[in-house]
Amino acid sequence: MENEKRIVELLAESLIKQDEMIDQQKQTNKTLYHLDERTTKVEEQMIYLNDQVTKLNLQTAENTRAILTLADRI
């Protein structure tokens, strides 16, 4: 009888711990989901910035050519 009571106590403690672990896992999943969303936003911003840098580089090249052409004429 004493052993059965102890077994029940241990099983109850085990279930409580499992519930805590499940709650922690749910919180971890939420955190990972939000992190994934933020990572996606950062990736989108990086793509946009890369496009802007490319456009600026092209504009700089055009300006450099124009300056050199103007310098040749002078």
C-alpha positions in Angstrom: 0.0 0.0 0.0 2.8 2.4 0.9 4.6 1.6 -2.4 1.4 2.1 -4.4 1.0 5.6 -2.8 4.6 6.5 -3.6 4.2 5.3 -7.2 1.1 7.4 -7.6 3.0 10.4 -6.2 5.9 9.8 -8.6 3.5 9.5 -11.5 1.7 12.7 -10.5 5.0 14.5 -10.3 6.0 13.1 -13.6 2.8 14.4 -15.2 3.3 17.8 -13.7 6.8 18.0 -15.1 5.6 16.9 -18.5 3.0 19.6 -18.4 5.7 22.2 -17.6 7.9 20.9 -20.4 5.0 21.1 -22.8 4.4 24.7 -21.8 8.0 25.5 -22.2 8.0 23.9 -25.6 5.0 25.9 -26.7 6.8 29.1 -25.6 9.9 28.1 -27.4 7.8 27.4 -30.6 6.2 30.9 -30.3 9.6 32.5 -29.9 11.0 30.6 -32.9 8.0 31.6 -35.0 8.5 35.3 -34.1 12.2 35.0 -34.8 11.4 33.4 -38.2 9.1 36.3 -39.0 11.7 38.8 -38.0 14.4 37.0 -40.0 12.1 37.0 -43.1 11.6 40.8 -42.7 15.4 41.3 -42.4 15.9 39.2 -45.5 13.4 41.3 -47.4 15.1 44.5 -46.2 18.5 43.2 -47.3 17.1 42.4 -50.8 15.7 45.9 -51.0 18.9 47.4 -49.8 20.9 45.3 -52.2 18.7 46.6 -55.1 19.2 50.2 -53.9 23.0 49.7 -53.8 23.0 48.2 -57.3 21.0 51.2 -58.6 23.4 53.6 -56.9 26.4 51.8 -58.3 24.9 52.0 -61.8 24.2 55.7 -61.3 27.7 56.3 -60.0 29.1 54.5 -63.1 27.0 56.7 -65.4 28.1 59.9 -63.6 31.7 58.8 -63.8 31.4 58.3 -67.5 29.7 61.7 -67.9 32.5 63.4 -65.9 35.2 61.7 -68.0 33.4 62.6 -71.2 33.1 66.2 -70.0 36.8 66.2 -69.0 37.8 65.0 -72.5 35.8 67.9 -74.1 37.5 70.4 -71.8 
